[in-house]
Amino acid sequence: MKHDIDVGDFKGFLEVYPIDKMEVGKRFFNDEYGYCGEPDVIGVPIKDKNWDKLGVKPIETIFDVKRTPDKYKNGLQLSAYCKNYGIKQGIIIPLNDKTQQGYSKPPVYDEETLAGYFQMFQDKQKEFKKRYNI
């Protein structure tokens, strides 16, 4: 989903929370688990005081840009992306016009948290298949 170019301040976010080796995510199809997706960005948080405060590791990470973050829905989505790529950290980039700086503090999902969300993701897949007799 494309975001309105005038919403939030992505450049300002990157000044406070720098990311190295940024690449635009590529669409994927995961036949093993039966889902597809397209993360916004894959990169490595640059070790610095702002990321350190959040407990972020300087490892390959899936980043997803959101205007209205929802911890549960974002966790499900990030866990599926991370599982597909074998990545152990996911971060939401919350861009918005509700704050003066144009972004909020980024929620971080570590390996253990992602594993829990992926289990919930699989449970939701089962519910969906059962409901629609797939």
ABEGO torsion letter per residue (X at the ends): XBBBAABEBAAAAAAABBBBGBBBBBBBBBAAAGBBBBBABBBBBBBBAAAAAAGBBBBBBBBBBBABBBAAAAAAAAAAAAAAAGBABBBBBBBBAABAAGBBBBBBBBAAAAAAAAAAAAAAAAAAAAAAGX
